[in-house]
Amino acid sequence: MKTINIMADVFAANKAAARENRDWFARQGVYAVNLMSSPGAGKTSLLEALLKDCAGMPFCVVTGDLATDNDCARVRRTGVPAVQVNTGRGCHLDAAMVRGALEQLKPAGGIVFIENVGNLVCPTAFDLGEDMRVLILSTTEGEDKPLKYPTSFEIADVVVINKMDISRFVNFDLEKTKANIRAVNPKCRIFTASAKTGKGIYAVKQHILKSALGKIG
Amino acid sequence: MKTINIMADVFAANKAAARENRDWFARQGVYAVNLMSSPGAGKTSLLEALLKDCAGMPFCVVTGDLATDNDCARVRRTGVPAVQVNTGRGCHLDAAMVRGALEQLKPAGGIVFIENVGNLVCPTAFDLGEDMRVLILSTTEGEDKPLKYPTSFEIADVVVINKMDISRFVNFDLEKTKANIRAVNPKCRIFTASAKTGKGIYAVKQHILKSALGKIG
């Protein structure tokens, strides 16, 4: 019982911080996108593809990892400002960490992309105050993941099925995967893409832009 | 500070349960192997490959997932007894969950394989009382994972690089990956394998058997 009370405290503190972020985003006119996935599903590659030719656009990125600033360095090469958060042993970003990074980035309007720690479980439980939750599933992970990690798929606004370029080498069943996603989340938008070849990226980008523009006013 | 004290309590409780498991394993003459990886890296496939033609051997399996008993059903088809633990929203197995499953399986000697929840962060922090920690990294996840998730690689006794059959389709750099593993853990044994084709499985199996037999007496 102790564990439950303990976690309730942690979640309550995060909830308050997320609420502050949400107010702050609204005041700054910022649209925040939280990208979540397993390690290696392609969060950074997807960001690189989405941000290609976007230097000068009102975009910025917060990258989360236990260690290294590799992801941040990769994103910065697109010309879009980015800040790395290292969580040490921490398995997710929380709202306070995101706020700390944004105080460095100082976005005035535009879109903030938050690349969460690679983990298909824990980030689900930590609201960052974001407007959109994008879950990335790669074809190499298998069709059963929506059923086995339902909490992540339940909260997604958008699911991007990435690594479609190698789907045939892993006998990936797209229809089965979509049906499994639909079983836990009938409402989310599903996109197929390859961050590597760029196929399908345009549609994802359009959807994010459209949703962000919809927040204006 | 509160969070730190809180987590210290959770870890202390788990540590005590892990110590009990360790004593219990010693009394039963059981060798316990904890398999950890990202979602979809191939823990269950590797188990299926390792347990092929092993019905009747003194082996049993505990599979951990948030939801579904798919993995357990797959393992049972090898003829080896298995019990599923569903963690709900929980991101790892803990020592008490494993003990609960083993009280159903009642192993008298032999090897217990514990398939942890797919997560490259949290299971690291929860000792299950196991004798061997096997970390599975698939070629599709990228060469940088040992540097980005160092805590998981640090504690591994064995790293199995899986999905070698599709390594060329993802431009996987084996030497770079091995160097990155060595950078965080100079001592672990590294194997390359494909659970799908079976290549490399024999060496992994021999290593586990040899280590388990070394515990006798």
Interface residues (C-beta under 8 A of the other chain):
Chain A: K2 T3 I6 D9 V10 S38 P39 G40 D65 L66 A67 T68 N70 D71 R89 G90 C91 V117 G118 N119 L120 V121 C122 T124 A125 S138 T140 E141 G142 D144 K145 L147 K148 Y149 P150 T151 K163 I166 F169 V170
Chain B: K2 T3 I6 D9 V10 S38 P39 G40 D65 L66 A67 T68 N70 D71 R89 G90 C91 V117 G118 N119 L120 V121 C122 T124 A125 S138 T140 E141 G142 D144 K145 L147 K148 Y149 P150 T151 K163 I166 F169 V170
